């Protein structure tokens, strides 16, 4: 095993630090790897990540077809540079999601010009065919947070009408590619034992090819803020998307039930779409003015929202890990989570750091929220134990050290 610093190319087809876990993972893992003495260059498509100053960023430009201010846009003819751009736009027009594929092809082309500059390539769940080209010339490790085929199954099951279901199957067509690529890579890193089991089942990856490396949390940033007063009845959750598996609709229903007995307000850290199941639920339960959305706030802003809340909720039907859960724990907030996916593995036994409810059970969620709102001592005990669990189990330094072991394994 080499003791010299490694030269690492860390790939992420999307990097937004405030929309989903990919940008957070890349930001903090890259910094922890640099702190260990390694050299890291991040290659990312739009939206680009926010990285620490010690980490270099190479922008792998796409057509940016899903930009927040103009999603599913039609590019001008002058924007098309090559066949990959044509394929990206064509796949979008067919209702497929092209970014994992087209990013992998672009980054493989870029890295082919720089073969000798890196000791290892670490892909953050693009799992595109371009990785197979790279694997012939440089060792490749890939992180799979969870198999996106689970998102597809839940989205199709919750869709109404055959046309919508057909569109979703086309959109998630990239998961077949991801399964094929994952099976042909020599090393997969995932973030929980539950996710490992799902990858084996969904993607058919041999168990010996997968290693579990838990995510981390910056416990110095995500911490209790005693100077901020908690707002009575305030509940907070993080929802980077309105996908069914995130369970936000069930939390909206739970808040409506709580409201019949208590004064309550919900802050959602995430963007509200004007149409869709979340907006419909807010209108249906007459919660305008009760549910507020906080968009594009920085990490400190998120910490302050946790400090104002009496209760944090992770309502997901499924999680491969859940960064919001460990962030809330690290902030010392009384927590309610479902038992979906890896959540019990991450937060620990029921009643230790959080109250547990079954996924999709809005009534049980409302009961758990009311219990915490009415019991400051229980909220405090859960928060203290959650803070200690986050500090002792989930650090980015430990995640980086374990990841480096996987880099060294594929280089042998």
TATA-V506047 format. One record per residue. N is the residue number from 1. RES is the residue in one letter. SS is DSSP state (alpha for helix, beta for strand, coil for the rest). PSI is psi in whole degrees, -180 to 180 (NA if undefined). Layout:
n-><N,N>
res-><RES,RES>
ss-><SS,SS>
psi-><PSI,PSI>
This chain:
n-><1,2,3,4,5,6,7,8,9,10,11,12,13,14,15,16,17,18,19,20,21,22,23,24,25,26,27,28,29,30,31,32,33,34,35,36,37,38,39,40,41,42,43,44,45,46,47,48,49,50,51,52,53,54,55,56,57,58,59,60,61,62,63,64,65,66,67,68,69,70,71,72,73,74,75,76,77,78,79,80,81,82,83,84,85,86,87,88,89,90,91,92,93,94,95,96,97,98,99,100,101,102,103,104,105,106,107,108,109,110,111,112,113,114,115,116,117,118,119,120,121,122,123,124,125,126,127,128,129,130,131,132,133,134,135,136,137,138,139,140,141,142,143,144,145,146,147,148,149,150,151,152,153,154,155,156,157,158,159,160,161,162,163,164,165,166,167,168,169,170,171,172,173,174,175,176,177,178,179,180,181,182,183,184,185,186,187,188,189,190,191,192,193,194,195,196,197,198,199,200,201,202,203,204,205,206,207,208,209,210,211,212,213,214,215,216,217,218,219,220,221,222,223,224,225,226,227,228,229,230,231,232,233,234,235,236,237,238,239,240,241,242,243,244,245,246,247,248,249,250,251,252,253,254,255,256,257,258,259,260,261,262,263,264,265,266,267,268,269,270,271,272,273,274,275,276,277,278,279,280,281,282,283,284,285,286,287,288,289,290,291,292,293,294,295,296,297,298,299,300,301,302,303,304,305,306,307,308,309,310,311,312,313,314,315,316,317,318,319,320,321,322,323,324,325,326,327,328,329,330,331,332,333,334,335,336,337,338,339,340,341,342,343,344,345,346,347,348,349,350,351,352,353,354,355,356,357,358,359,360,361,362,363,364,365,366,367,368,369,370,371,372,373,374,375,376,377,378,379,380,381,382,383,384,385,386,387,388,389,390,391,392,393,394,395,396,397,398,399,400,401,402,403,404,405,406,407,408,409,410,411,412>
res-><X,X,X,X,X,X,X,X,X,X,X,X,X,X,X,X,X,X,X,X,X,X,X,X,X,X,X,X,X,X,X,X,X,X,X,X,X,X,X,X,X,X,X,X,X,X,X,X,X,X,X,X,X,X,X,X,X,X,X,X,X,X,X,X,X,X,X,X,X,X,X,X,X,X,X,X,X,X,X,X,X,X,X,X,X,X,X,X,X,X,X,X,X,X,X,X,X,X,X,X,X,X,X,X,X,X,X,X,X,X,X,X,X,X,X,X,X,X,X,X,X,X,X,X,X,X,X,X,X,X,X,X,X,X,X,X,X,X,X,X,X,X,X,X,X,X,X,X,X,X,X,X,X,X,X,X,X,X,X,X,X,X,X,X,X,X,X,X,X,X,X,X,X,X,X,X,X,X,X,X,X,X,X,X,X,X,X,X,X,X,X,X,X,X,X,X,X,X,X,X,X,X,X,X,X,X,X,X,X,X,X,X,X,X,X,X,X,X,X,X,X,X,X,X,X,X,X,X,X,X,X,X,X,X,X,X,X,X,X,X,X,X,X,X,X,X,X,X,X,X,X,X,X,X,X,X,X,X,X,X,X,X,X,X,X,X,X,X,X,X,X,X,X,X,X,X,X,X,X,X,X,X,X,X,X,X,X,X,X,X,X,X,X,X,X,X,X,X,X,X,X,X,X,X,X,X,X,X,X,X,X,X,X,X,X,X,X,X,X,X,X,X,X,X,X,X,X,X,X,X,X,X,X,X,X,X,X,X,X,X,X,X,X,X,X,X,X,X,X,X,X,X,X,X,X,X,X,X,X,X,X,X,X,X,X,X,X,X,X,X,X,X,X,X,X,X,X,X,X,X,X,X,X,X,X,X,X,X,X,X,X,X,X,X,X,X,X,X,X,X,X,X,X,X,X,X,X,X,X,X,X,X>
ss-><coil,coil,coil,coil,coil,coil,beta,beta,beta,beta,beta,beta,coil,coil,coil,coil,coil,coil,coil,coil,alpha,alpha,alpha,alpha,alpha,alpha,alpha,alpha,alpha,alpha,alpha,alpha,alpha,alpha,alpha,coil,coil,coil,beta,beta,beta,beta,beta,beta,coil,coil,coil,coil,coil,coil,coil,coil,coil,coil,coil,beta,beta,beta,beta,coil,coil,coil,coil,coil,coil,coil,coil,coil,coil,coil,coil,coil,coil,coil,coil,coil,alpha,alpha,alpha,coil,coil,coil,alpha,alpha,alpha,alpha,alpha,alpha,alpha,alpha,alpha,alpha,alpha,coil,coil,coil,coil,coil,alpha,alpha,alpha,alpha,alpha,alpha,alpha,alpha,alpha,alpha,alpha,alpha,alpha,alpha,coil,coil,alpha,alpha,alpha,coil,coil,beta,beta,beta,beta,beta,coil,coil,coil,coil,coil,alpha,alpha,alpha,alpha,alpha,alpha,coil,coil,coil,beta,beta,beta,beta,beta,beta,coil,coil,coil,coil,alpha,alpha,alpha,alpha,alpha,alpha,alpha,alpha,alpha,alpha,coil,coil,coil,alpha,alpha,alpha,alpha,alpha,alpha,alpha,alpha,alpha,alpha,coil,coil,alpha,alpha,alpha,alpha,alpha,alpha,alpha,alpha,alpha,alpha,alpha,coil,coil,coil,beta,beta,beta,coil,coil,alpha,alpha,alpha,alpha,alpha,alpha,alpha,alpha,alpha,alpha,alpha,coil,coil,coil,alpha,alpha,alpha,beta,beta,beta,coil,coil,coil,coil,coil,coil,coil,coil,coil,coil,coil,coil,coil,coil,coil,coil,coil,coil,coil,coil,coil,beta,beta,beta,beta,beta,coil,coil,coil,coil,coil,alpha,alpha,alpha,coil,alpha,alpha,alpha,alpha,alpha,alpha,alpha,alpha,alpha,alpha,alpha,alpha,coil,coil,coil,coil,coil,beta,beta,beta,beta,beta,coil,coil,coil,coil,coil,coil,coil,alpha,alpha,alpha,alpha,alpha,alpha,alpha,alpha,coil,coil,coil,beta,coil,coil,beta,beta,beta,beta,coil,coil,coil,coil,alpha,alpha,alpha,alpha,alpha,alpha,alpha,alpha,alpha,alpha,coil,coil,beta,beta,beta,beta,coil,coil,coil,coil,coil,coil,coil,coil,alpha,alpha,alpha,alpha,alpha,alpha,alpha,alpha,coil,coil,coil,beta,beta,beta,beta,beta,coil,coil,coil,coil,alpha,alpha,alpha,alpha,alpha,coil,coil,beta,coil,coil,coil,beta,beta,beta,beta,coil,coil,coil,coil,alpha,alpha,alpha,alpha,alpha,alpha,alpha,alpha,alpha,alpha,alpha,alpha,coil,coil,alpha,alpha,alpha,alpha,alpha,alpha,alpha,alpha,alpha,alpha,alpha,alpha,alpha,alpha,alpha,alpha,alpha,alpha,coil,coil,alpha,alpha,alpha,alpha,alpha,alpha,alpha,alpha,alpha,alpha,alpha,alpha,alpha,alpha,alpha,alpha,coil>
psi-><130,141,-5,157,141,149,113,128,113,119,138,116,-19,147,12,119,-12,18,89,170,-13,-46,-37,-45,-47,-43,-51,-36,-43,-42,-42,-37,-41,-40,-26,-4,5,162,123,131,123,132,119,147,176,148,141,149,162,114,158,156,-21,-3,128,147,126,120,122,91,136,-168,-9,55,-12,28,145,-31,-7,65,147,41,163,109,154,153,-34,-16,-18,122,-28,-176,-29,-40,-43,-43,-40,-48,-41,-42,-38,-42,-24,11,20,160,109,-14,-42,-41,-54,-34,-45,-37,-41,-44,-32,-39,-42,-45,-24,-26,-12,39,-42,1,-10,145,-26,148,130,111,133,77,30,-45,41,165,-25,-27,-32,-32,-44,-37,-22,-20,-15,143,140,131,141,137,130,111,-42,157,126,-9,-25,-41,-45,-48,-45,-39,-44,-42,-31,-5,148,126,146,-34,-44,-41,-41,-41,-42,-37,-38,-43,-44,17,-25,-18,-28,-42,-45,-39,-43,-44,-45,-39,-24,-4,148,-21,126,134,134,173,-3,160,-36,-43,-37,-47,-39,-38,-41,-44,-47,-39,-11,27,133,139,-33,-14,-2,132,139,124,110,149,172,179,144,95,-16,-32,-53,96,162,141,94,-21,-12,128,134,141,121,130,3,129,142,146,160,129,100,-12,168,30,144,-36,-15,-17,16,-33,-40,-34,-40,-45,-41,-42,-38,-39,-43,-38,-23,-15,-21,156,127,149,151,128,124,117,99,174,137,127,141,-25,157,180,-33,-50,-40,-42,-40,-42,-43,-39,10,53,15,131,-15,-34,123,145,133,118,138,37,152,-180,-42,-37,-38,-43,-41,-35,-40,-38,-30,-20,147,-28,138,145,135,99,14,143,-25,140,136,-25,-72,87,-40,-33,-47,-26,-43,-43,-45,-28,-3,33,142,128,140,129,158,177,23,128,-125,1,-46,-34,-38,-47,-13,-176,154,133,-6,-62,-11,160,139,142,159,144,135,1,90,-35,-46,-36,-43,-42,-43,-41,-46,-41,-44,-39,-33,-6,85,-35,-41,-42,-44,-41,-44,-42,-42,-45,-35,-42,-45,-39,-43,-44,-35,-25,-30,88,147,-28,-45,-40,-42,-42,-43,-35,-39,-37,-37,-36,-48,-35,-40,-15,-15,NA>
